């Protein structure tokens, strides 16, 4: 695999120096990460985007219909809105960590990303930032969800379901569940930005990024 990657690097980017290639990639990644954070951190960034909207966990979702038939539809809507608002408010914290991950990227990292799949940069971000982002998001998510009384009821329901093995891990507490879903949404949007830049280098932010991704398409 390393041999194949090295050959692809040499053939597709033969007119570029390692410095230019990694520099162009970094420009594109900062652009893509910034755009993803900006979209999700805007008002309704999660709630109004079907791709990342946070609903109840699959294991608890059947209860939504029951609650609505009991006349508690407004409570369910408030819970879902609060979960999505919490994710929206937490995501802006990601920008500094994502940019820092880009700055620390080595030339070898850049080579692997440029010669990898359509989401190789996104996978790099996941590897380098997921733990730190989860720690950064959690306090903000908890502060927001704690303001809603129904959030405590979610935890009680999840705890009971957990006794039967229906709910596990992060889903047992609403703040952990929302934090995980916020990260999933962020990396999904970063992946979409990455694919867009690879497909259309003209959309890249800087001339160097255009040059690098344009060379990959040759």
Residue, then its C-alpha position, 0 to 999 in steps of 0.5 A: x500500500x505504501x508503494x502504491x501511495x508513493x507511486x500515485x504521489x509521484x505521478x499525480x503531483x510530480x510538478x509540485x514540491x512536498x511543501x506545496x502539496x502539503x501546504x495546498x492540502x492544509x489550505x483546503x482542510x482549513x477551508x472545509x473544516x471552517x465551512x462545516x463548523x460554520x454551517x452546523x454552528x448557525x441557527x438551526x444548523x442541526x435541527x434544519x438539516x435532515x442529514x445531521x438532525x438529532x432525534x431520539x436514539x433508535x432504542x427509545x424512538x418507539x416511545x415518541x409515538x406513545x408520548x404524542x398519543x398521550x398529548x405530550x407532543x410538545x414535550x417531545x418536540x422541545x426535547x428534540x429541539x434542545x438536543x439539536x440546539x445543544x449540538x449547535x452551540x457546542x460545534x463552534x468549539x471545534x474550529x480551534x482543535x481542527x485547525x491545530x490538527x491541520x497545523x501539526x500535519x506531517x508531509x507523510x500525513x499529507x501524502x496519505x490523505x492526498x492519495x487516499x479515498x474521498x474521506x481520508x482527510x475526514x478520517x485523519x480529523x477523526x483520529x486526531x481530534x475525536x477524543x478532545x472534541x468530545x471532552x470540549x463539547x460535553x460541558x456545553x451540551x450538558x449545560x444546555x440539556x440540563x435546562x430542560x426538565x424532560x432531559x432528566x426524564x430521558x435519562x430515567x427512561x434510558x436507565x430503565x431501558x439499559x437494565x434490559x440491554x436496550x440502551x447502552x454506552x453513550x445513549x444512557x445519558x442525554x449529554x453523552x448521546x448528544x455529544x456523540x451525535x454532534x461529532x457524527x454530524x460534524x465529521x459528516x459535513x467535513x466529509x462532504x466538504x472534502x468530497x466537494x473539493x476533490x471533485x471540483x478543485x476550483x472551489x478550493x479557497x487558495x491558488x495553492x489548494x486549487x493547484x494541488x487538487x487539480x493535479x490529482x485529477x490529471 
